[in-house]
Amino acid sequence: MITLLLAVHVIVAFFLIFIVLIQSGKGAELGAAFGGSSQTLFGSRGAATFFSKLTTIAAVAFMLTSLSLAIVSTKSGSVVKKTVPVKEKTDIPSSQGQIPGGGVQPSQPSQPPLQIPAQPAGK
């Protein structure tokens, strides 16, 4: 069901994009692109009315398929609920010393601070 609805949605989306791109802007008519006069391809105002109706139908179909996909996907449940529990690793080495990354483990005692001998006050 979802696959069929998604396929129809993608087809309607591409059709809507195509219809919008085919339409000409204000002042430029589709007939002028083919070398004829600007009012002869679909009649005097036929092109604007035809493409505007076709755009409206495609937009309504796109909205209905979007709404249907949203409703169907919420009924199937959340993706978060279907997570697999993660198993904890218990095979952590308990050796002391250098970590393979080059750092020092916190359980190692730190070196004592350097002691600088005091110089005699007479010099």
C-alpha positions in Angstrom: 0.0 0.0 0.0 2.7 2.4 1.0 4.8 1.5 -2.0 2.0 2.1 -4.5 1.1 5.4 -2.7 4.7 6.5 -2.8 5.0 5.7 -6.5 1.9 7.7 -7.3 3.2 10.6 -5.1 6.6 10.7 -7.0 4.9 10.6 -10.4 2.5 13.4 -9.4 5.4 15.5 -8.0 7.4 15.2 -11.3 4.2 16.0 -13.3 3.6 19.1 -11.2 7.2 20.2 -11.7 6.9 19.7 -15.4 3.6 21.6 -15.6 5.0 24.6 -13.7 8.2 24.7 -15.8 6.2 24.5 -19.1 4.2 27.5 -18.2 5.5 30.8 -19.5 5.9 33.9 -17.5 3.7 37.0 -17.8 4.0 38.7 -21.1 5.6 35.7 -22.9 3.2 33.2 -24.5 3.8 29.6 -25.4 3.0 30.2 -29.1 5.9 32.6 -29.4 8.3 29.8 -28.5 7.3 28.0 -31.7 7.7 31.0 -34.0 4.0 31.8 -34.3 2.1 34.7 -32.9 1.6 34.8 -29.2 -2.2 34.2 -29.2 -2.6 31.4 -31.7 -1.5 28.1 -30.0 -4.4 27.6 -27.7 -6.6 30.5 -28.6 -6.8 33.9 -27.2 -6.8 33.0 -23.5 -6.9 29.2 -23.7 -3.4 28.5 -22.8 -3.5 30.3 -19.4 -6.8 28.7 -18.4 -5.7 25.2 -19.5 -2.4 25.3 -17.7 -3.8 26.9 -14.6 -6.4 24.2 -14.3 -3.9 21.5 -14.9 -1.6 23.0 -12.3 -4.5 23.2 -9.8 -5.4 19.5 -10.4 -1.8 18.4 -10.0 -1.3 20.4 -6.9 -4.5 19.0 -5.3 -3.4 15.4 -6.2 0.1 16.1 -4.7 -1.4 17.4 -1.4 -3.8 14.4 -1.2 -1.0 11.9 -1.7 1.2 13.8 0.8 -1.6 13.6 3.4 -2.3 10.0 2.7 1.4 9.1 3.1 1.5 10.9 6.4 -1.6 9.1 7.7 -0.4 5.7 6.5 3.1 6.2 8.0 1.8 7.2 11.4 -0.4 4.1 11.6 2.7 1.8 11.1 4.3 3.1 14.3 7.5 5.0 15.1 10.9 4.0 14.0 12.2 4.6 17.5 10.1 1.9 19.0 11.7 -0.7 16.7 15.2 -0.3 18.0 17.3 -3.3 18.9 18.7 -3.3 22.4 22.5 -2.9 22.6 24.5 -5.6 24.3 27.1 -4.4 26.8 30.7 -5.5 26.3 32.2 -7.1 29.3 35.6 -8.1 27.8 37.3 -4.8 28.8 41.0 -5.5 29.7 41.9 -4.6 33.3 45.6 -4.2 32.7 47.3 -1.1 34.0 49.7 1.0 32.1 49.7 2.8 28.7 46.4 3.0 26.8 46.8 1.9 23.2 46.0 5.5 22.2 49.0 6.8 24.0 47.4 8.3 27.1 47.9 7.3 30.7 45.2 5.6 32.7 43.9 7.5 35.6 44.6 4.6 38.0 48.3 5.1 37.5 50.0 7.2 40.2 51.4 10.4 39.0 55.1 11.3 39.3 56.1 13.4 42.3 56.9 17.0 41.6 60.6 18.0 41.0 62.3 19.5 44.0 64.7 22.3 43.3 67.5 22.6 45.9 67.5 26.0 47.6 70.5 28.2 47.0 72.5 29.6 49.9 71.4 33.2 50.8 75.0 34.4 50.9 75.8 34.2 47.2 
